[in-house]
């Protein structure tokens, strides 16, 4: 009986993963027609959404971060909104607030006005420009998937994802996110300049006649079904051991590599292992595979670990880089 049930489950997963792979191929094609030269960024953003997490986009202005979020919302059928974070932005400007109004029977009462966070895909533009109070309100809602106003609980729509952006070069007048809050983001995606061919194509496409919006290739219900399916995908023992070895090896207290012990002030917690497990499964599905491999773990190690580790003072003084530490950890896995 048990073997028969396992065989049925395996057959079901194969069929559903194949169907999902076909849908995701359409998603990538639609996004690729609107976003030029950022294949890795698009892939990692999709991985973040398929894993059910939030994503932090780091890059200089003008690299298409806003366009990426708008395109993701359009293609995946999500209600997308954008909030420009500024130092004077208050929590109520994001979460919403209660207003006193006159009712039809002459009585007066409070009514809750929902803020822009009540959407399915929120772009928090330049999140580090908001005050710590506002940042905390957003990040608490991200974690709990709900908003509490005047003692009342208001659930957020499902699915709910935040794609936040940071400018890495202009730090004057900003409030950097504390490490405990950075850990709420599944991935940190570094956005670099496009290559010459991609920039040429973008220049020609965006300075002519207005482009047609990308077609919708998925729905919110499809995305939630995909997230549930990914959590059911099998993970081999070798991949599981690689994830544990990578995450535990990045903690200076128990690290075996000298570069980790000498360079890091602290390393990733258990949430990093959970993020890497889910993201590896999502990457496998995007490639049309039924289970993740060691290559998935290695490819996603940097976006998963980058914002969950910190160099110590001595390493910063010597000009060490987190990328070198992560590269050593990946090399140690073979």
C-alpha atoms as one frame of an Amber mdcrd trajectory, in Angstrom:
protein
   0.000   0.000   0.000   2.712   2.424   1.005   4.812   1.694  -2.103   1.759
   2.225  -4.306   1.007   5.570  -2.672   4.616   6.670  -3.091   4.541   5.706
  -6.768   1.337   7.687  -7.293   2.859  10.694  -5.526   5.982  10.477  -7.700
   3.894  10.258 -10.883   1.772  13.217  -9.774   4.852  15.322  -9.029   6.415
  14.521 -12.403   3.265  15.544 -14.262   2.738  18.722 -12.238   6.377  19.825
 -12.473   6.299  19.335 -16.244   3.125  21.442 -16.514   4.623  24.130 -14.298
   7.819  24.109 -16.344   5.828  24.858 -19.491   4.036  27.760 -17.824   7.281
  29.170 -16.459   8.865  29.009 -19.903   6.115  31.366 -21.060   6.742  33.622
 -18.062  10.469  33.876 -18.793   9.812  34.546 -22.465   7.349  37.361 -21.689
   9.686  38.971 -19.145  12.703  38.601 -21.427  10.902  40.585 -24.121  10.675
  43.585 -21.758  13.875  43.286 -19.672  17.169  43.401 -21.538  20.456  41.814
 -20.514  19.500  40.859 -16.964  18.938  37.126 -17.300  20.380  36.223 -13.894
  18.381  38.981 -12.191  15.137  37.806 -13.795  15.864  34.191 -12.894  16.675
  34.980  -9.269  13.618  37.239  -8.948  11.413  34.413 -10.213  13.121  32.025
  -7.804  12.310  34.384  -4.937   8.635  34.530  -5.897   8.345  30.786  -6.529
   9.924  30.146  -3.125   7.309  32.365  -1.472   9.865  34.881  -0.219  10.844
  38.529  -0.447  13.738  39.893  -2.493  16.211  42.741  -1.983  17.486  44.308
  -5.227  20.791  46.183  -4.938  22.028  48.327  -7.806  22.752  51.854  -8.957
  19.875  53.947 -10.393  18.689  53.393 -13.939  19.196  49.634 -14.232  15.510
  48.780 -14.628  14.560  47.716 -11.101  11.187  49.481 -11.259  10.519  48.132
 -14.744  11.360  44.628 -13.544   8.784  44.769 -10.745   6.111  46.215 -13.038
   6.812  43.504 -15.618   6.695  40.730 -13.012   3.335  41.984 -11.794   1.910
  42.151 -15.320   3.223  38.772 -16.492   2.326  36.885 -13.310  -1.110  38.466
 -12.906  -0.347  40.118  -9.575  -1.683  43.377  -8.161   1.575  45.383  -8.061
   2.175  48.734  -6.362   5.183  50.944  -5.728   6.112  53.067  -2.697   8.979
  55.563  -2.846  10.626  55.498   0.571  11.712  58.843   2.036  12.894  59.936
   5.512   9.506  61.472   6.335   7.493  58.379   5.358   5.454  57.122   8.314
   4.236  53.565   9.026   0.626  54.652   8.402   1.612  55.779   4.895   2.356
  52.134   4.089   0.087  50.105   6.371  -2.975  52.336   6.395  -4.838  54.149
   9.174  -8.249  54.657  10.759 -10.303  57.740   9.950 -13.289  59.142  11.817
 -16.338  59.570   9.601 -20.061  60.226   9.844 -22.273  57.248   9.112 -25.669
  57.203   7.402 -27.567  56.971  10.716 -25.864  60.088  12.066 -23.409  58.286
  14.308 -19.681  58.686  14.024 -17.242  55.784  13.762 -13.801  54.761  12.641
 -13.139  53.173   9.288  -9.863  51.539   8.290  -8.311  52.840   5.084  -5.905
  50.276   3.652  -2.424  51.429   2.731  -0.459  50.449  -0.394   0.901  47.350
   1.358  -2.452  45.679   0.661  -1.365  44.291  -2.692   0.269  41.123  -3.960
   3.587  42.557  -5.177   4.958  45.643  -3.452   8.000  47.524  -4.676   9.658
  49.265  -1.726  11.882  51.685  -3.618  15.057  52.732  -1.762  13.940  51.094
   1.462  17.024  52.325   3.317  15.861  55.958   2.988  12.971  55.407   5.406
  13.358  55.729   9.165  13.934  52.581  11.252  10.365  52.885  12.583   8.900
  52.694   9.080  11.298  49.947   8.024  10.288  47.872  11.056   6.578  48.284
  10.303   7.085  47.015   6.760   9.359  44.147   7.729   6.999  43.014  10.504
   4.152  42.878   7.990   6.404  40.933   5.597   7.086  38.333   8.271   3.589
  38.016   9.729   1.596  38.502   6.489  -0.816  40.772   8.336  -1.230  44.307
   9.692  -2.424  45.244  13.195  -4.091  48.670  13.480  -5.874  49.828  16.665
  -6.022  46.283  17.955  -7.615  44.905  14.775  -5.852  42.311  12.602  -6.030
  42.827   8.822  -4.635  39.910   6.757  -2.601  40.848   3.691  -3.575  39.508
   0.265  -2.188  36.159  -0.859   0.296  35.774  -2.331   2.223  38.687  -0.844
   5.755  39.564  -1.866   8.016  42.562  -1.365  10.744  43.489  -3.806  12.787
  46.177  -2.078  15.564  48.196  -3.698  18.717  49.787  -2.318  21.192  52.159
  -3.923  24.690  50.937  -2.948  26.594  54.131  -3.780  24.615  57.039  -2.337
  24.458  56.354   1.399  24.197  59.914   2.721  20.959  60.413   4.649  20.068
  56.715   4.685  19.199  54.261   7.444  20.891  50.921   6.638  18.769  47.883
   7.412  19.930  45.988  10.532  21.200  42.473   9.918  18.233  40.927  11.750
  15.883  42.658   9.303  17.965  41.818   6.242  17.479  38.166   7.177  13.775
  38.559   6.309  14.705  38.709   2.626  15.052  35.328   0.942  17.592  36.616
  -1.597  19.753  39.666  -2.132  20.164  40.196  -5.868  23.016  42.349  -7.148
  22.131  44.174 -10.375  25.030  45.202 -12.598  25.247  47.124 -15.873  24.028
  45.287 -18.996  26.510  44.249 -21.659  26.866  46.284 -24.851  24.539  44.115
 -26.982  21.764  44.250 -24.382  22.175  47.992 -23.909  21.985  48.501 -27.697
  18.754  46.471 -27.892  17.294  48.376 -24.932  18.230  51.730 -26.477  16.489
  50.916 -29.744  13.402  49.434 -28.075  12.773  52.145 -25.498  13.333  55.310
 -27.539  10.912  54.530 -30.351   7.169  53.995 -30.370   5.653  52.931 -27.020
   6.010  49.219 -26.446   2.986  46.987 -25.906   2.701  45.677 -22.333   3.943
  42.101 -21.874   1.249  39.408 -21.966   0.015  37.768 -18.792   1.350  34.217
 -18.552   0.359  33.240 -15.004  -2.241  34.034 -12.346  -1.948  34.583  -8.614
  -3.601  31.205  -8.060  -1.051  29.569 -10.372   1.793  31.124  -8.390   0.412
  29.885  -5.069  -0.040  26.393  -6.529   3.553  26.480  -7.781   4.806  27.508
  -4.331   2.951  24.569  -2.754   4.285  22.163  -5.397   7.892  23.259  -4.880
   7.641  22.432  -1.180   6.684  18.861  -2.116   9.660  18.280  -4.411  12.134
  15.635  -3.212  15.662  16.667  -2.220  18.498  14.162  -2.440  20.669  13.382
   0.565  23.766  14.806  -1.151  22.038  18.138  -1.772  20.737  18.261   1.786
  24.222  17.572   3.159  25.709  20.239   0.855  23.257  22.868   2.120  23.959
  22.037   5.758  27.703  21.965   5.183  27.677  25.298   3.389  25.546  27.114
   5.974  27.198  25.637   9.043  30.638  26.185   7.502  29.858  29.913   7.171
  29.643  30.381  10.944  32.976  31.538  12.388  32.373  29.751  15.716  32.355
  26.303  14.081  34.006  26.948  10.716  36.686  24.681   9.344  38.039  27.179
   6.815  40.586  29.716   8.112  39.176  32.479   5.880  35.775  32.124   7.585
  37.193  32.114  11.126  39.480  35.072  10.423  37.151  37.245   8.330  33.593
  36.946   9.632  32.031  38.615  12.653  28.974  36.376  12.371  27.433  33.969
   9.928  24.006  32.838   8.685  21.315  31.330  10.871  18.925  28.440  10.152
  16.721  30.678   7.998  19.538  30.739   5.432  19.395  26.947   5.097  15.614
  27.100   4.633  16.007  29.798   1.971  18.687  27.835   0.112  16.593  24.663
   0.173  13.502  26.365  -1.253  15.449  28.430  -3.772  17.319  25.359  -5.056
  14.020  23.575  -5.628  12.610  26.607  -7.454  15.685  26.860  -9.686  15.335
  23.194 -10.595  11.710  23.740 -11.634  12.690  26.750 -13.744  15.148  24.496
 -15.587  12.539  21.762 -16.002  14.134  19.345 -13.526  12.340  17.247 -10.929
  14.791  17.744  -8.063  17.596  20.177  -7.187  21.272  19.413  -7.719  24.564
  20.589  -6.244  24.806  23.102  -9.104  21.638  24.803  -7.817  23.127  25.107
  -4.335  26.352  26.604  -5.695  24.532  29.017  -8.025  22.344  30.389  -5.224
  24.895  30.430  -2.417  25.870  34.065  -2.936  22.385  35.665  -3.149  21.293
  33.615  -0.119  24.379  34.283   2.022  25.504  37.766   0.991  23.168  39.682
   3.329  23.345  37.143   6.153  27.086  37.474   6.867  29.295  40.344   8.019
  33.038  40.924   7.903  34.813  41.740  11.149  36.748  44.960  11.640  40.146
  43.454  10.855  38.924  41.931   7.586  37.328  45.218   6.485  40.558  47.071
   7.298  42.492  44.661   5.084  40.050  45.126   2.207  38.546  41.630   2.369
  35.309  40.935   0.515  32.355  38.722   1.359  32.436  37.410  -2.205  35.866
  35.864  -1.534  34.589  34.159   1.627  31.581  32.736  -0.202  33.782  31.609
  -3.093  35.977  29.695  -0.624  32.911  28.045   0.915  31.668  26.992  -2.531
  35.083  25.650  -3.493  35.141  23.610  -0.289  31.965  21.858  -1.404  33.710
  20.755  -4.576
